[in-house]
Structures are given as C-alpha cells and as structure tokens.
Amino acid sequence: MAYALLAVRLLVGIVFAVSAAGKLRGAAAFRGFEDSARAMGVPARLGRPVAVAVVAGECAAVVLLALGPGGAPGFALTLLLLAAFTAGILRTLRRGTKASCSCFGASTVPIGRRHVVRNTVLLALCAFGLAAGLAGTPAPDQAAGVLIAAFAALVGALLVIFTDELGSLFDDGAPRTTGRVRGPAR
C-alpha cells in the first residue's frame, strides 16, 4: 500500500505541477486559460480571479501532496479542484458550448467525454490517496519499490497530460451518434 500511495502522490503531483506550469509559462498562456474558463461559463468579470484561484490551488496542491507522510491535505484539495473542473466540463458538454481544454496550456482540442473520463480516473486516484493517507500508511522503505512507484507515476502522469493527443490518435473524425444506430429502412 505504501508504494501505491507514493505512486499516486507522485502522479497527481506531476499532473498538477505541469498543469500550473502550462498556465504560468507566459502571459498568453494565462490569458488563454482565462478565455477557456469564460467559454466554459465563468462570467467575464470573474475570469481573472477564477484563473488565479485555480493556478494557486494547483500550486498549493503540489506542495501539500509533498508534505507529511500521507499527503492527505493535498489529496483533499485535489479532490475539490477536480470535482469543480469536472462539473465545469459536464456543464460545458450539456450546453453544447465549444470550448477547448486549457488544462495544460494552450489547446485547440474541444472539451469532450475523454476529459470527463480523465478527471474521473484522477478523482478515483485522489480518493484512494486520501483514504490511504488518512489511514496512516507507512512510508515506503525499499529503494527498488520507490523507483518502480516513481516510474509508474511518471507513465501515468504522461498518459493524463497527453489525453488529448492520445485521444486524437484513435479519433476517426466521424460524427458520433447519441442514440441507437438503425439499419436501412426495409
């Protein structure tokens, strides 16, 4: 359990660090994130404060995940942030608004179901991390196990960070139907 908790702490920490860095890499990137938030329904007057709060929350989560033996405060914060992000994505999808995901910086990929799936997986990992952290899971003590956990975290984080790119590999561009597909009329 100690190595699984370490892997999840590292994975979530990397994801949130890259997310914050992508938004902070320059003024244009931050404005792009603000624009994305507005496109998702954040009122114009709240665009900047919400963007600042999100980035501050992501940075705080990274620090909190690194502190203490279990990272429970960091997992609690990431659960709150991810729940808010997922609610925003779901609302955007329900409204049919065309917005791009600027989670990791500039992106032209429209928000879609893959973002909900990605966030649901992260929510589950954070719930596990919070439970394990609160249970007082001991720190890992074997160097080989730590290396394996770190490698697994890096691979998992890369899969999360490159969700859009990986999804586009399997997207054939065909329109998706929401109902049952019927055969030709007889």
C-alpha positions as CSV (number, residue, x, y, z in Angstrom):
1,M,0.0,0.0,0.0
2,A,2.9,2.3,0.7
3,Y,4.2,2.1,-2.8
4,A,0.8,2.6,-4.4
5,L,0.2,5.7,-2.2
6,L,3.6,7.0,-3.3
7,A,2.9,6.4,-6.9
8,V,-0.5,8.2,-6.7
9,R,1.1,11.1,-4.8
10,L,3.7,11.5,-7.5
11,L,1.3,11.0,-10.4
12,V,-1.2,13.6,-9.1
13,G,1.6,16.0,-8.1
14,I,3.2,15.8,-11.5
15,V,-0.2,16.3,-13.2
16,F,-1.0,19.4,-11.1
17,A,2.6,20.8,-11.4
18,V,2.5,20.5,-15.2
19,S,-1.0,22.0,-15.3
20,A,0.0,25.0,-13.2
21,A,3.3,25.4,-15.2
22,G,1.4,25.3,-18.5
23,K,-0.8,28.2,-17.4
24,L,2.1,30.2,-16.0
25,R,4.5,29.8,-18.8
26,G,3.6,33.2,-20.2
27,A,1.0,35.9,-20.3
28,A,-0.5,34.5,-23.5
29,A,-0.9,31.1,-21.9
30,F,-2.6,32.5,-18.8
31,R,-4.9,34.6,-21.0
32,G,-5.7,31.5,-23.0
33,F,-6.7,29.8,-19.8
34,E,-8.9,32.7,-18.8
35,D,-10.6,32.6,-22.2
36,S,-11.2,28.9,-21.8
37,A,-12.7,29.5,-18.4
38,R,-15.0,32.1,-19.8
39,A,-16.0,29.8,-22.7
40,M,-16.9,27.2,-20.1
41,G,-19.4,29.6,-18.4
42,V,-17.3,31.6,-15.9
43,P,-18.7,35.2,-16.0
44,A,-16.3,37.6,-17.8
45,R,-15.8,39.7,-14.6
46,L,-14.7,36.6,-12.7
47,G,-12.4,35.2,-15.4
48,R,-9.2,36.5,-13.9
49,P,-10.0,35.8,-10.3
50,V,-11.1,32.2,-11.1
51,A,-8.0,31.7,-13.2
52,V,-5.7,33.0,-10.4
53,A,-7.6,30.8,-7.8
54,V,-7.2,27.7,-10.0
55,V,-3.5,28.2,-10.5
56,A,-3.0,29.0,-6.8
57,G,-5.0,25.9,-5.9
58,E,-2.9,23.7,-8.2
59,C,0.3,25.0,-6.8
60,A,-0.9,24.6,-3.2
61,A,-2.0,21.0,-4.0
62,V,1.5,20.1,-5.3
63,V,3.1,21.5,-2.1
64,L,0.5,19.8,0.1
65,L,1.0,16.4,-1.6
66,A,4.7,16.6,-0.9
67,L,4.2,17.4,2.8
68,G,3.7,14.9,5.6
69,P,3.7,11.2,5.5
70,G,0.5,10.6,3.5
71,G,-0.3,13.8,1.6
72,A,-3.9,13.8,2.8
73,P,-4.4,17.6,2.7
74,G,-3.1,17.6,-0.8
75,F,-5.5,14.9,-1.8
76,A,-8.4,16.7,-0.2
77,L,-7.6,19.8,-2.2
78,T,-7.1,17.9,-5.4
79,L,-10.5,16.2,-4.9
80,L,-12.1,19.6,-4.5
81,L,-10.4,21.1,-7.6
82,L,-11.1,18.0,-9.8
83,A,-14.8,18.0,-8.7
84,A,-15.1,21.6,-9.7
85,F,-13.2,21.0,-13.0
86,T,-15.4,18.0,-13.8
87,A,-18.6,19.9,-13.0
88,G,-17.5,22.7,-15.4
89,I,-16.7,20.2,-18.1
90,L,-20.0,18.5,-17.7
91,R,-21.9,21.8,-17.8
92,T,-20.0,22.8,-20.9
93,L,-20.8,19.5,-22.6
94,R,-24.5,19.7,-21.6
95,R,-24.8,23.3,-23.0
96,G,-23.0,22.2,-26.2
97,T,-20.6,25.1,-25.9
98,K,-17.4,24.9,-28.0
99,A,-14.6,25.4,-25.5
100,S,-11.1,24.0,-25.6
101,C,-9.3,22.4,-22.6
102,S,-6.5,24.6,-21.5
103,C,-5.7,22.3,-18.6
104,F,-2.1,22.0,-19.5
105,G,-1.7,25.2,-21.6
106,A,-2.9,26.2,-25.0
107,S,-5.0,23.6,-26.7
108,T,-7.4,23.7,-29.6
109,V,-9.0,20.3,-28.8
110,P,-12.6,20.8,-27.8
111,I,-13.7,19.6,-24.4
112,G,-15.2,16.2,-24.7
113,R,-16.0,12.9,-22.9
114,R,-12.4,12.0,-22.7
115,H,-11.9,14.9,-20.3
116,V,-14.6,13.6,-18.1
117,V,-13.1,10.1,-18.1
118,R,-9.6,11.5,-17.4
119,N,-10.9,13.5,-14.4
120,T,-13.0,10.6,-13.1
121,V,-9.8,8.4,-13.1
122,L,-8.0,11.2,-11.3
123,L,-10.8,11.6,-8.8
124,A,-10.7,7.9,-8.0
125,L,-6.9,8.0,-7.6
126,C,-7.2,11.0,-5.3
127,A,-10.0,9.3,-3.2
128,F,-7.7,6.3,-2.8
129,G,-4.8,8.6,-1.9
130,L,-6.9,10.4,0.7
131,A,-8.1,7.2,2.2
132,A,-4.6,5.7,2.3
133,G,-3.1,8.9,3.7
134,L,-5.7,9.2,6.4
135,A,-5.2,5.5,7.3
136,G,-1.6,6.3,8.2
137,T,0.0,4.2,5.5
138,P,3.7,3.9,6.4
139,A,6.4,5.4,4.2
140,P,8.0,3.1,1.6
141,D,11.3,1.7,2.7
142,Q,12.7,-0.2,-0.3
143,A,14.7,1.7,-3.0
144,A,13.6,-0.6,-5.8
145,G,9.9,-0.2,-4.8
146,V,10.3,3.6,-4.7
147,L,11.9,3.5,-8.2
148,I,9.1,1.4,-9.6
149,A,6.4,3.6,-8.0
150,A,8.1,6.7,-9.4
151,F,8.3,5.1,-12.9
152,A,4.6,4.1,-12.8
153,A,3.7,7.6,-11.6
154,L,5.6,9.2,-14.5
155,V,4.0,6.9,-17.1
156,G,0.5,7.5,-15.6
157,A,1.1,11.3,-15.4
158,L,2.2,11.4,-19.1
159,L,-1.0,9.5,-20.1
160,V,-3.1,12.0,-18.2
161,I,-1.2,15.1,-19.5
162,F,-1.4,13.8,-23.1
163,T,-5.0,12.7,-23.0
164,D,-5.9,15.0,-26.0
165,E,-3.0,13.8,-28.1
166,L,-3.7,10.2,-27.3
167,G,-7.4,10.6,-27.9
168,S,-6.8,12.1,-31.4
169,L,-4.8,9.0,-32.4
170,F,-8.0,7.0,-32.1
171,D,-10.4,9.6,-33.3
172,D,-11.5,9.0,-36.9
173,G,-13.2,12.4,-37.1
174,A,-16.6,10.8,-37.8
175,P,-19.6,12.4,-36.1
176,R,-20.8,10.5,-33.1
177,T,-24.4,9.5,-32.6
178,T,-26.1,9.7,-29.3
179,G,-28.8,7.2,-29.9
180,R,-29.2,3.7,-31.3
181,V,-28.0,3.4,-34.9
182,R,-30.7,2.0,-37.1
183,G,-30.2,0.0,-40.2
184,P,-31.6,0.8,-43.6
185,A,-35.4,1.0,-43.9
186,R,-37.0,-2.0,-45.5
